[in-house]
Structure formats: structure tokens, C-alpha cells
Amino acid sequence: MTQTIAPRARILLLLLLAVTGALLAGAAPASAHAALTGSDPRQGTVVDKAPTQVSLAFSEPVAVSDDSLRVLDPKGKRADKGDPANPSGTTYTVQLLSGLPDGTYTVTYQVVSADSHPVAGAFTFSIGAPSETSVQASAQASDDGPVGWLYGFGRYMSYAGFVVMAGGAAFVLACWRPGTGVRAVQRLVVSGWLTLTAATLALLLLRGSYTRSGKVGDIFDMSLLGEVLQTKTGAALVSRLLLLAAAALFIAVLFGAAQDQRDDAEKRDLTFGLAIGGTVVAAGLAASWAMSEHASQGLQPGIAMPVDIVHLLAVAAWLGGLTALLVALYRAPAETAVDAAAVQRFSRLAFGSVVALVVTGIYQSWRQLGSWSALTDTRYGQLLLAKIGLVVVMVGLAYFSRRWTARLVGTGEPAGRRETAETEPVAAVATVRTGAGETGAETAGAREAGTGTEEAGPEVTAHTDTDTDVERVTAAVGTGQAEIRRAEASGPGAKAGEDSARAAQLARQRAAVETARQKRLRDADPNRFGLRHSVLAEAGVAVVLLAITTVLTQTEPGRTEQEAKAASSSSAPSSPSSAQGTGAVTLNMPFDTGGKEGEGVVTIDLNPARVGGNDMHIYVERTDGGTLDVPELKVAFTLSSKDIGPLPVVPDRIAAGHWSASGVQIPMAGDWTVEVTVRTSDVDQVTVSKNAQIG
């Protein structure tokens, strides 16, 4: 039976990696986290005269560079001048050349959202009348190519490295202290550190090309690397590398304690110090993600960032500890097999981690979705449902693991240690002897001991394949020793020629005997055998779960996606020609204060939208179209190009959801920024803004 375990595990691993690759491959096109919510001129509109600038409004602040906003004429030549500007809030502008001829113009943008993801797109507008254009408007972002795939894979590996390193160390420190001396567990934690370090360095190099050109040749562009180091994401990656240096020291002390000869009191103090230091380092590493991704933007970042840190630490403790337990069950020597008490301690740790994941996950889901409809109508919500389903599957598998653990507790001492005394003759085969009679007797004794053990009960007879391996290798050891003695009898010359080769062969045979013995001892207990399989299944689901989590961090939140759709469908034209044609300006601005009944749309009607006195009506509605009565509402007008404003306006409440002000004075024509502050409770308020050409 033991001969089939490794192939099955390999097949399962390959299938899981294939699923992971498919998920990561499909993640890049949906990686935009800021959305274009409006523009002036609007997409597809025809204006009577050439505007002086093009304005773009996004759902959140974005980072722009010299070529982030471009306007191309019908022949593909640049029609903009100067660098992009940020006159207010989330609105960005670029000036246009004077005297532009009639025709269709293409606006392209490539910016970086505040949560570190590149956003690209394009749209057209026309002056005078539409015309043919040689420009191919493309919304392909720099993260859609091979660089984007590499960056996504690097993110996955960084998460995986952190989970394995932090979770493995937590398992050893909190659940199984003898694990500090197990070579397989040491290699697991160190490999997690190496993976996280390598992935962080790769992300630092890929970042410049990922957010700009998307070209493989720009990965090692030092000028782009210098720009990355000045960004928030670059600072987060550098701080992660510094914390990894501290983590290396922590790992060295943790596993060096296995050879420490201190007394029990000093070891307890060392364990306490390692627990405090390890928690601080792990929290710092988790913060390097929280400070540069979803949690740092949007609603309540002061709460969201600590919650995100707790969420990542809980994931590491659960999934990383599970990986360490799996390695211990499969690779730990029989003499230091993981005992039932350690498995019980990890079970309690995993339960606490799951509770933390549920609590923090509910908050994060509310923050990123905002409504029940976003759970099914957006890609983010659909991925979140898949993640929830996998967590449920893992909890179900954990139930079976707990049952196997309970059986282990009932059997008392670990099977590996119980079997060691019974199978001691098998281990004795590997001992070097010099007499032919002794070797033959030991070989026969080993076989008799093996046969006797097989007849002892059903627990061992279920693994006769390993017993056969032991007998076969044992016979080979006896043959090799006999040949060495014959070589010694033939004379010193022959001995010199063959002794080293035979000794090496005998050493390999001894190692094979020991390996077979270790497998036999690990597989002797059916309870431990069942626990290994249930934990292996949990680890397999965890691989896919971690992949979906990585994809979620690269996907536009459901709240943002729905707000962008609402803004696109409800916003009215705000170009000069529209204002002149209708004699009024209508602005629709979605808002979300983050509190109860704090989400809706505020609509401003300004009539006749000209220099001098104007009448203004403000309507506040829920997202479903119903009236939303708010306790306070303020408006301010700012003309940044002339350093005018903000000019405050305090409207009067006419009815529920309806506010009004008359005689609103606009001193001069221009592209005015209209800011509306909405308060929905004593503590919840938000300010939203939009630009409009007035006069």
C-alpha cells in the first residue's frame, strides 16, 4: 500500500498546480481596481468647438506619469500638451493644443490605482462631426501580457512563501517543539523564507514594467526601478525585504534551539521571546501587503488595515501549520514522530484561526462588496463565493482529521515509538559485522522478526509491501558483507581494489534498509495513516484556496465595479455644448459614507449654468431609486485654474431627499469642480466631486 501513496500524491499535486495555473492565467484581464467613472468630453459625444482640456474622473485616486493621459487626432498625432494635472479629488486633466480641427479624437489613459494595480483604457469624442481615424483604441493594460502573468505568479509565490514560513514556524513553536530538530520541517520553513525573498525581489524588478510598458525588456531598467522605489508599493516591498532579514535571524534561533543545552526555565524564556519576536515580524510582513493593497484604500482604511493583517496571520497559522503537520506526518523519523498531543494543539490553533478568518472575512466582504447583488453580479463576488465554498470543504475535511486525532489520543503512545522496540531486529541488520556467522544469523533473525511482526495483528499485515522491501534489502546487505570478507581473504591487493566500492555499496544498502524501516513504522498505525490522508486532502484544497485568494487581490472589488456602472449609466453630459443646448447642468455623483443607509446617489441640477445667479436643486436617492433623507448636505464650487474657491453653498431642505438654493453666484466661466458633502449620521459623512463647464 505504501508504494501507491507517493504516485497518488504526485498526481494530486499536478492537478492542483494545473488548476492554480488556470486561475492565475485568467486573473490578469480583471486586475483593474480603479474605474473610470466619467469624462469631459464624454465618450462618443460630439462637441461644437474644441475644448481646452480633457478631464477624466476615476473611482479612487490614481498615480499618473508624463504619458498617462494622451489625446490623439484622427491621424494619430498627439493633440495634448504638458503633463497631466490633478485639479481635485479623483479628477485628472490634460491640456489640448489650440486650434484643433474637426474630427474624431482618441483619449487613452494608463494609470496606477491607489491599491497598486495598473488601469488602462481608451475612448473617443468628436469635434464638429465624427470622422475616420487611424487610431486603434485599445483598453489593454500593461498587465495583460507575459509581464502581468509573471507578476501575478510572483504574488502567488510570495503569499505561499509567507504562509509556509510563518505557519510552519508557528506550528513548531506552539504545537510541536521537538519539530525544531526534524530536518524535513527545517527545510520546509527555510524554503518558505527563500520563496518569499525570491518572489519579493522579482516583484520589485517586475513592478516598473508591470505598471508602465508591460515589456519584458524593461524588467531590468534601473530607471524604472528607481521610480518604483519612490512609490508606496516599492516602499512596501523594500520594508518586506528588511523584515525578511529579521525573519532569517528568528529561524536560525528557532531551529538552533534544538541543540541548545539550557535548562527548562531558560528554554521557556527563550520560547516566550521567540513567540513575541516571531509575532512582531510576521505582523510586519503581513502589513507590507495591507499598506499597499485593498485595505489601504476605500472605506475605513484605519480599520481595514489591522483587520487585513489579522486575516493574513490567521491564513498563515491555519494553512502553513497544516503544511508543516503534513510534512511531519510523512517525513518525520519514527523515533520523533509527531504525537497526538501536538496534533490536538494544532487542532485548537486551527479552530481559532478559522474563527478569526470568518470574522475578518465578513468585514472585508462587506467592505469590498457593499451589497448582496454584488455577490453574484460581479467577478469579485463570484470568486468570493468560490473561496467560501473551498473554506467549507476544508472545514469538512478538518472534521475527519479531528476524528483521526481523537483515535490517536485513545491509542496513547505514537505508533512509531511503540513499534520501535518490536522491530529492533530489523534495525540491527544495518549494523556492520565482521563474521559471516553473525551476519547470517542477524539476517535470519531479522526475517523471523519481520514475519513475527506481520503475524502480530492486522495493523502491520496491511503493509506487507514494505516488509518485503526490508527482507530484500536485508538479503542484499548480507551478500555484500560476505563479498567483502571474500575480498579480504584473497589478499591485500584485491582488498585495496574492491574494499572502497563494496563499502559504498553496503552504505547504500544500509540506507535503503533504514528508509524501508521508517516507512514501515510510519504506516503501521491505521489511525496515523488515515490522518495523513485527510491532512493531505486539506493541503490540496488549500493550494487552490490560496490561488483564488491571490486572484481576488488582483480583481476589481464589487463595490467599485457597481459604482462605476451606476456612474456611467446615470451621469449626464457636462460638456460646454451640452450646457448650452439644455440651459442647465445635471451632475450625478454616487457616494458611500460607510455607515448604515450610507450608500446612494446625489444629483445636482444647476440652472441656467451661467455666470451670475443660478438656481440649484439637489436630490438624494438610494441606489435602488428610493428617496434618502440625510441630516446634512453642503456644496462648494472651485475654479482651480483661476485659484477661485472653494465657494461654499448651504442649501435649504425642502423635503425628504430634496434640497435647494437660489441665487448661487458663479463669478466667471470655466471648468468648475462641484463638491458635495453628504452626512448620513453623526459620524458618517463623505465628500464627492465632479467637474462641469459653467458659463
C-alpha positions in Angstrom: 0.0 0.0 0.0 2.8 2.4 0.8 4.1 2.1 -2.7 1.0 3.8 -4.1 1.0 6.8 -1.8 3.7 8.8 -3.5 2.3 8.5 -7.0 -1.1 9.5 -5.8 0.3 12.5 -4.1 2.2 13.5 -7.2 -0.9 13.2 -9.4 -2.9 15.2 -6.9 -0.2 17.9 -6.8 0.0 18.1 -10.6 -3.8 18.5 -10.8 -3.8 21.2 -8.2 -1.0 23.1 -9.9 -2.9 22.9 -13.2 -6.0 24.4 -11.6 -3.8 27.1 -9.9 -2.2 28.0 -13.2 -5.6 28.3 -14.9 -6.8 30.6 -12.2 -3.7 32.8 -12.4 -3.8 32.9 -16.1 -7.4 34.2 -16.1 -6.7 36.8 -13.4 -4.8 39.4 -15.4 -7.6 40.9 -17.5 -9.6 41.7 -14.4 -6.9 43.4 -12.5 -8.1 47.0 -12.6 -9.2 48.3 -9.1 -9.9 51.9 -10.1 -12.6 52.5 -12.7 -13.2 55.4 -15.0 -16.5 56.9 -13.8 -16.8 60.0 -16.1 -15.0 62.2 -18.6 -15.4 65.6 -20.2 -16.0 65.4 -23.1 -17.9 62.2 -22.6 -17.3 59.1 -24.6 -18.9 59.2 -28.1 -20.1 62.8 -27.8 -19.8 65.5 -30.5 -18.9 69.0 -29.3 -19.4 72.2 -31.3 -16.0 73.7 -30.6 -12.6 72.3 -29.5 -12.3 72.0 -25.7 -9.2 73.4 -24.0 -8.7 70.2 -21.9 -9.9 66.7 -21.4 -10.9 65.6 -17.9 -11.2 62.1 -16.5 -12.7 61.1 -13.2 -11.9 57.8 -11.5 -13.5 55.9 -8.7 -10.4 56.3 -6.5 -7.1 58.3 -6.6 -4.6 57.1 -9.2 -0.9 57.7 -9.9 -0.1 59.4 -13.2 3.1 59.9 -15.1 4.0 62.1 -18.1 2.4 59.8 -20.7 -0.5 58.6 -18.5 -3.1 60.7 -20.4 -2.8 61.1 -24.2 -5.1 62.6 -26.8 -4.6 61.6 -30.4 -6.0 63.3 -33.5 -7.6 61.4 -36.4 -4.1 60.9 -37.9 -2.7 59.5 -34.7 -0.6 62.6 -33.8 -0.5 64.0 -30.2 -3.2 66.7 -29.6 -2.3 67.2 -25.9 0.3 69.3 -24.3 2.0 69.4 -20.9 1.8 66.9 -18.1 -1.4 65.6 -16.6 -2.7 67.5 -13.7 -4.9 66.6 -10.7 -7.1 69.7 -10.0 -9.1 68.0 -7.3 -10.0 64.7 -5.8 -10.1 61.9 -8.3 -10.3 64.1 -11.4 -7.3 64.3 -13.7 -6.9 66.7 -16.7 -4.6 67.2 -19.7 -4.5 70.4 -21.7 -5.1 70.3 -25.5 -3.4 72.2 -28.3 -5.2 75.3 -29.6 -6.9 75.4 -33.0 -7.7 71.7 -33.2 -9.5 70.8 -36.5 -12.8 68.9 -36.6 -12.8 65.2 -36.5 -12.7 62.2 -34.1 -10.1 62.2 -31.3 -9.0 59.3 -29.2 -8.2 59.6 -25.5 -6.0 56.9 -24.0 -5.1 56.5 -20.3 -2.8 54.2 -18.4 -2.6 55.0 -14.7 -1.9 53.1 -11.4 -4.7 52.7 -8.9 -4.1 53.6 -5.3 -4.1 49.9 -4.4 -1.1 49.4 -6.8 -2.8 47.9 -9.9 -2.4 49.3 -13.4 -5.6 50.6 -15.2 -5.7 51.3 -18.9 -8.4 52.2 -21.4 -9.4 54.4 -24.3 -12.5 56.3 -25.7 -13.3 58.7 -28.5 -15.1 62.1 -28.9 -15.5 64.3 -31.9 -15.2 68.0 -32.7 -17.8 69.3 -35.1 -18.6 66.0 -36.7 -17.3 62.4 -36.5 -14.6 61.4 -38.9 -12.5 58.4 -39.8 -9.5 57.8 -37.6 -6.3 55.8 -38.0 -6.0 55.2 -34.2 -6.9 51.8 -32.8 -8.4 52.5 -29.4 -7.3 49.7 -27.1 -8.1 49.0 -23.5 -5.3 46.6 -23.0 -3.3 47.2 -19.8 0.4 46.6 -19.3 -0.5 43.7 -17.0 -2.2 41.7 -19.8 1.0 40.2 -21.3 3.8 38.0 -20.0 5.0 40.6 -17.5 1.5 40.6 -16.0 1.4 36.9 -15.8 4.9 36.8 -14.2 3.8 39.5 -11.7 0.7 37.5 -10.8 2.7 34.3 -10.3 5.2 36.2 -8.2 2.3 37.5 -6.0 1.1 33.9 -5.5 4.6 32.6 -4.6 5.0 35.5 -2.2 1.8 34.6 -0.4 2.7 30.9 -0.5 6.2 31.6 0.9 4.8 33.7 3.7 2.1 31.1 4.6 4.7 28.2 4.7 7.3 30.2 6.6 5.1 31.8 9.2 2.7 28.9 9.6 5.5 26.3 9.8 7.3 28.3 12.5 4.1 28.8 14.4 3.4 25.0 14.3 6.8 24.2 15.7 6.8 26.9 18.3 3.2 26.5 19.6 2.3 22.8 18.8 5.4 20.6 18.4 8.7 21.8 20.0 10.5 18.5 19.1 10.0 19.6 15.5 12.9 22.0 15.7 15.2 19.0 15.4 13.4 17.4 12.4 15.3 18.1 9.2 12.2 17.9 6.9 10.4 20.6 9.0 13.5 22.8 9.0 13.8 22.5 5.2 10.1 23.4 4.9 10.3 26.7 6.9 13.6 27.7 5.2 12.1 27.0 1.8 9.2 29.3 2.7 11.7 32.1 3.6 13.6 31.6 0.4 10.5 31.6 -1.7 9.2 34.8 -0.1 12.5 36.5 -0.5 13.0 35.5 -4.2 9.4 36.5 -5.0 9.8 39.9 -3.3 12.9 40.6 -5.3 11.2 39.5 -8.5 8.2 41.7 -7.8 10.5 44.7 -7.2 12.1 44.2 -10.6 8.9 43.5 -12.4 7.0 46.4 -10.9 8.2 49.1 -13.3 7.4 47.2 -16.4 4.1 45.9 -14.9 2.8 49.5 -14.3 4.3 51.1 -17.4 5.2 49.4 -20.7 4.5 45.8 -20.0 7.6 44.8 -22.0 9.9 42.0 -20.8 13.0 44.1 -21.9 12.1 46.8 -19.3 12.3 44.4 -16.3 15.9 45.3 -15.7 15.5 49.0 -16.5 17.2 50.7 -13.5 15.4 54.0 -14.1 12.1 52.3 -13.8 13.3 50.6 -10.6 14.3 54.0 -9.2 10.7 55.2 -9.9 9.3 52.1 -8.2 11.3 52.7 -5.1 9.7 56.1 -4.7 6.1 54.7 -4.7 4.1 53.2 -1.9 4.3 49.7 -3.3 8.1 50.0 -3.7 8.4 51.1 -0.1 6.3 48.1 1.0 8.4 45.7 -0.9 11.7 47.1 0.5 10.3 47.0 4.0 9.3 43.4 3.4 12.9 42.6 2.5 14.2 44.2 5.7 11.7 42.2 7.7 12.9 39.1 6.0 16.4 39.7 7.3 14.9 39.7 10.8 12.9 36.6 10.0 16.1 34.8 8.9 17.6 35.5 12.4 14.4 34.3 14.0 14.5 31.0 12.0 18.2 30.5 12.9 17.5 30.9 16.6 14.3 28.7 16.5 16.0 25.7 14.9 19.3 26.3 16.7 17.4 25.8 20.0 17.2 22.0 19.1 20.9 21.7 20.0 20.6 24.1 23.0 21.7 22.6 26.3 20.0 25.1 28.5 17.8 24.1 31.4 14.0 24.1 31.2 13.4 27.5 32.7 15.8 29.2 30.2 14.2 27.3 27.4 10.8 28.5 28.4 12.1 32.1 28.5 13.6 31.5 25.0 10.3 30.1 23.7 8.4 33.1 25.1 10.8 35.5 23.5 10.6 33.7 20.1 6.8 33.8 20.3 6.8 37.6 20.8 9.5 38.3 18.3 8.0 36.0 15.7 4.6 37.5 16.0 6.0 41.0 15.6 8.0 40.0 12.5 5.0 38.1 11.0 2.7 41.0 11.6 5.1 43.4 10.0 5.4 41.2 6.9 1.6 41.0 6.7 1.4 44.8 7.0 3.6 45.1 3.9 0.6 43.7 1.9 -2.0 45.6 3.8 -0.3 49.0 3.4 -0.2 48.7 -0.4 -3.4 46.9 -1.5 -7.1 46.9 -1.0 -7.1 47.6 2.7 -5.2 50.9 2.3 -7.9 52.4 0.1 -11.6 52.9 0.2 -13.8 52.8 3.3 -12.4 52.9 6.8 -8.7 52.2 5.9 -7.8 52.7 9.6 -9.9 49.7 10.5 -9.4 47.7 7.3 -5.6 47.5 7.5 -5.4 45.9 11.0 -8.2 43.6 10.0 -6.3 42.6 6.9 -3.2 41.9 9.0 -5.1 39.6 11.3 -6.7 37.9 8.3 -3.3 37.1 6.7 -1.8 35.9 10.0 -4.8 33.6 10.5 -4.4 32.2 7.0 -0.7 31.5 7.7 -1.4 29.8 11.0 -4.0 27.5 9.5 -2.7 26.7 6.1 1.0 26.9 6.9 0.6 24.9 10.1 -1.4 22.3 8.1 1.5 22.1 5.6 4.0 21.6 8.5 1.8 18.9 10.0 1.6 17.1 6.6 5.4 17.1 6.3 5.8 15.9 9.9 3.4 13.0 9.3 5.1 11.9 6.1 8.8 12.7 6.7 9.5 12.9 10.4 11.6 9.9 11.7 9.7 7.2 13.5 11.7 7.9 16.7 10.4 11.6 16.7 7.0 11.0 15.2 4.5 13.8 15.8 2.4 12.8 18.7 -1.3 13.1 19.3 -0.9 15.9 21.8 0.8 18.0 19.1 -2.0 17.3 16.7 -4.5 18.3 19.3 -2.7 21.6 20.0 -2.7 22.3 16.2 -6.4 21.5 16.1 -7.1 24.2 18.6 -4.8 26.6 16.8 -6.6 25.9 13.5 -10.0 26.4 15.1 -9.0 29.8 16.5 -7.6 30.7 13.1 -10.9 29.7 11.3 -12.9 31.9 13.8 -10.6 34.8 13.0 -10.9 34.2 9.3 -14.7 34.2 9.5 -14.9 37.4 11.5 -12.3 39.3 9.4 -13.7 37.8 6.2 -17.2 39.1 6.9 -15.9 42.6 7.4 -13.7 42.5 4.3 -16.6 41.1 2.2 -18.9 43.9 3.3 -16.3 46.5 2.6 -15.4 45.2 -0.9 -18.9 44.3 -2.0 -21.3 46.8 -0.4 -24.5 44.9 -1.4 -25.9 41.4 -1.8 -26.3 41.8 -5.5 -22.5 42.3 -5.9 -22.0 38.8 -4.6 -23.5 37.3 -7.7 -23.3 40.1 -10.3 -19.6 40.9 -10.1 -16.5 38.8 -10.7 -15.2 39.7 -7.3 -18.3 38.3 -5.7 -18.3 35.2 -7.7 -14.7 34.5 -6.7 -15.5 35.2 -3.1 -18.3 32.6 -3.3 -15.8 30.1 -4.7 -13.4 30.9 -1.8 -16.2 30.5 0.8 -17.1 27.1 -0.8 -13.5 25.9 -0.5 -13.3 27.0 3.1 -16.4 25.0 3.9 -14.8 22.0 2.2 -11.6 22.4 4.2 -13.6 22.6 7.4 -15.4 19.4 6.5 -12.1 17.7 5.9 -10.8 19.1 9.2 -13.7 17.3 10.9 -12.4 14.0 9.7 -8.9 14.9 10.7 -10.2 15.6 14.2 -11.8 12.2 14.3 -8.5 10.5 13.4 -6.8 12.7 16.1 -9.3 11.5 18.7 -8.4 7.9 17.8 -4.7 8.6 18.1 -5.3 10.1 21.6 -7.1 6.9 22.5 -4.2 4.7 21.5 -1.8 6.6 23.7 1.9 6.5 22.6 2.6 7.2 18.9 2.7 4.1 16.7 6.2 4.8 15.6 7.6 4.7 19.1 5.5 1.6 20.0 6.9 -0.3 17.0 10.5 0.7 17.5 11.1 -1.9 20.2 9.2 -4.6 18.4 11.1 -4.2 15.2 14.6 -3.7 16.7 16.0 -6.8 15.0 15.2 -5.2 11.6 17.3 -2.1 12.6 20.1 -4.4 13.7 20.6 -5.6 10.2 22.2 -2.3 9.3 24.9 -2.8 11.9 28.4 -3.6 10.5 29.6 -7.0 11.4 32.8 -8.9 10.6 31.9 -12.5 11.0 30.0 -14.5 8.4 28.1 -16.5 11.0 27.0 -13.3 12.7 25.7 -11.8 9.5 23.8 -14.8 8.6 22.2 -15.1 12.0 21.2 -11.5 12.0 19.7 -11.7 8.6 17.7 -14.8 9.5 16.7 -13.2 12.8 15.6 -10.1 11.0 13.4 -12.1 8.7 12.0 -14.1 11.6 11.3 -10.9 13.5 9.6 -9.4 10.4 7.5 -12.5 10.0 6.5 -12.5 13.6 5.6 -8.9 13.5 3.4 -9.5 10.4 1.5 -12.2 12.3 1.1 -10.0 15.3 -2.0 -8.2 14.0 -3.9 -6.6 11.1 -2.2 -3.2 11.6 1.1 -4.4 10.2 -0.1 -7.0 7.7 -1.8 -4.2 5.8 1.7 -3.0 4.8 3.5 -6.2 3.6 5.0 -4.4 0.6 7.3 -2.5 2.9 8.2 -5.7 4.8 9.1 -7.4 1.5 11.4 -4.5 0.7 13.1 -4.8 4.1 13.7 -8.5 3.5 15.0 -8.0 0.0 17.4 -5.2 1.1 18.5 -7.2 4.2 19.5 -10.1 2.0 21.5 -7.8 -0.2 23.3 -6.4 2.8 24.3 -10.0 3.9 25.5 -10.7 0.4 27.5 -7.5 0.3 29.2 -8.3 3.6 30.1 -11.8 2.5 31.7 -10.5 -0.7 33.8 -8.0 1.4 35.1 -10.9 3.6 36.0 -13.0 0.5 37.9 -10.0 -0.9 39.8 -9.7 2.4 40.7 -13.5 2.2 42.1 -13.2 -1.3 44.9 -10.8 -0.3 45.8 -7.2 0.5 45.9 -6.2 -3.2 42.4 -7.4 -4.0 41.1 -5.8 -0.8 42.6 -2.5 -1.8 40.9 -2.6 -5.2 37.4 -3.6 -4.1 37.0 -2.5 -0.5 36.0 1.1 -1.2 33.4 0.1 -3.8 31.9 -2.6 -1.6 31.8 -0.3 1.4 30.0 2.3 -0.6 27.5 -0.3 -1.8 27.0 -1.5 1.7 26.3 2.0 2.9 23.7 2.5 0.3 22.1 -0.8 1.3 22.0 0.2 4.9 20.3 3.5 4.0 17.7 1.6 2.0 17.0 -0.7 5.0 16.6 2.3 7.2 14.3 4.1 4.8 12.2 1.0 4.4 12.0 0.6 8.2 11.0 4.3 8.6 8.2 3.8 6.1 7.0 0.6 7.8 6.9 2.3 11.2 5.0 5.4 9.9 2.4 3.2 8.1 2.0 0.7 10.9 -0.8 2.7 12.7 -4.0 2.9 10.7 -5.1 5.9 12.7 -2.0 7.8 11.7 -2.3 6.5 8.2 -5.9 7.9 8.0 -4.8 11.2 9.5 -2.1 11.6 6.9 -4.6 11.2 4.1 -7.1 13.6 5.5 -4.4 16.2 6.1 -3.1 15.7 2.5 -6.6 16.3 1.2 -6.8 19.5 3.2 -3.5 20.7 1.9 -4.6 20.1 -1.7 -7.7 22.2 -1.2 -5.5 24.9 0.5 -3.4 25.2 -2.7 -6.4 26.1 -4.7 -7.8 28.3 -1.9 -4.5 30.3 -1.9 -4.7 30.7 -5.7 -8.2 32.1 -5.5 -7.1 34.5 -2.7 -4.3 35.7 -5.0 -6.8 36.3 -7.8 -9.1 38.2 -5.5 -6.3 40.6 -4.7 -6.0 41.3 -8.4 -9.7 41.7 -9.1 -11.7 44.9 -9.1 -13.9 45.0 -5.9 -17.6 44.5 -6.4 -18.4 47.8 -4.8 -16.1 49.7 -7.2 -17.5 47.8 -10.2 -21.1 48.6 -9.3 -20.3 52.3 -8.6 -18.6 52.6 -12.0 -21.6 51.1 -13.7 -24.0 53.4 -11.8 -22.0 56.4 -12.7 -21.7 55.5 -16.3 -25.4 54.9 -16.7 -26.7 57.8 -14.7 -24.2 60.6 -15.4 -25.5 63.4 -17.7 -23.4 65.3 -20.2 -21.3 68.1 -18.7 -19.6 69.4 -21.8 -19.9 73.0 -22.9 -22.1 72.2 -25.8 -24.5 70.2 -23.6 -24.8 73.0 -21.2 -25.6 75.5 -23.9 -28.1 73.1 -25.5 -30.1 72.4 -22.4 -29.5 75.6 -20.5 -28.7 73.6 -17.4 -26.1 71.2 -15.9 -27.0 68.0 -14.2 -24.4 66.1 -12.2 -24.9 62.6 -10.7 -22.4 61.5 -8.1 -22.6 58.1 -6.3 -21.5 58.2 -2.6 -21.0 55.8 0.3 -20.4 57.1 3.8 -19.7 53.6 5.1 -22.5 53.6 7.7 -26.0 52.3 7.8 -28.0 53.5 4.8 -24.9 55.4 3.7 -24.9 54.5 0.1 -26.8 56.4 -2.6 -26.6 58.9 -5.5 -26.7 62.7 -5.2 -28.0 64.7 -8.2 -27.3 68.4 -8.7 -29.4 70.5 -11.2 -27.8 73.9 -11.8 -30.0 76.2 -14.0 -29.1 78.1 -16.2 -25.5 77.2 -15.5 -24.1 80.6 -16.5 -22.1 83.4 -15.0 -24.2 85.2 -12.4 -27.1 83.9 -10.3 -28.3 80.3 -10.7 -30.9 78.1 -9.1 -29.7 74.8 -7.7 -31.7 71.7 -6.7 -30.2 68.7 -5.1 -31.8 65.3 -4.9 -30.5 62.4 -2.7 -31.6 58.9 -3.6 -30.8 55.4 -2.6 -29.1 53.0 -5.0 -32.5 51.4 -5.7 -34.0 54.8 -6.7 -35.9 55.5 -3.4 -35.6 58.8 -1.6 -32.8 59.0 1.0 -33.3 61.6 3.8 -29.9 62.8 5.1 -29.4 65.2 8.1 -26.9 67.5 6.4 -25.7 68.4 2.9 -23.2 71.0 1.8 -22.0 72.2 -1.7 -18.8 74.0 -2.7 -17.6 75.4 -6.1 -13.9 75.7 -7.0 -12.3 77.0 -10.2 -8.7 75.8 -9.8 -7.4 77.3 -12.9 -8.0 80.8 -11.5 -7.5 80.0 -7.8 -11.1 80.7 -7.0 -12.9 78.9 -4.2 -14.0 76.9 -2.7 -17.2 78.9 -2.7 -19.5 77.3 -0.1 -23.2 77.0 -0.6 -25.6 75.8 2.2 -28.8 74.6 0.6 -32.2 74.5 2.4 -34.0 71.3 3.0 -37.3 71.4 1.0 -38.4 67.8 1.6 -37.1 64.4 2.3 -34.2 63.9 -0.1 -34.7 67.3 -1.7 -32.5 70.4 -1.1 -32.5 73.7 -2.8 -30.6 77.0 -3.0 -31.3 80.1 -5.1 -29.1 82.9 -6.3 -26.0 80.7 -6.4 -23.3 83.1 -7.8 -20.8 81.9 -10.4 -18.3 84.7 -10.9 -16.8 83.6 -14.2 -16.9 80.9 -16.8 -14.7 77.8 -16.6 -14.3 74.2 -15.7 -15.7 74.3 -12.1 -15.3 71.5 -9.6 -18.5 70.9 -7.7 -18.0 69.2 -4.3 -20.9 67.8 -2.3 -20.5 66.7 1.3 -23.2 64.2 2.5 -23.7 63.3 6.1 -25.9 60.3 6.9 -25.3 60.0 10.6 -23.5 61.7 13.5 -20.2 60.1 12.4 -20.6 59.0 8.8 -20.0 61.5 6.0 -18.2 61.7 2.7 -17.3 64.3 0.1 -17.7 63.5 -3.6 -16.9 65.8 -6.5 -17.3 66.2 -10.2 -16.3 68.8 -12.8 -18.7 70.8 -15.0 -18.2 73.5 -17.6 -20.3 76.5 -16.4 -20.7 79.7 -18.4 
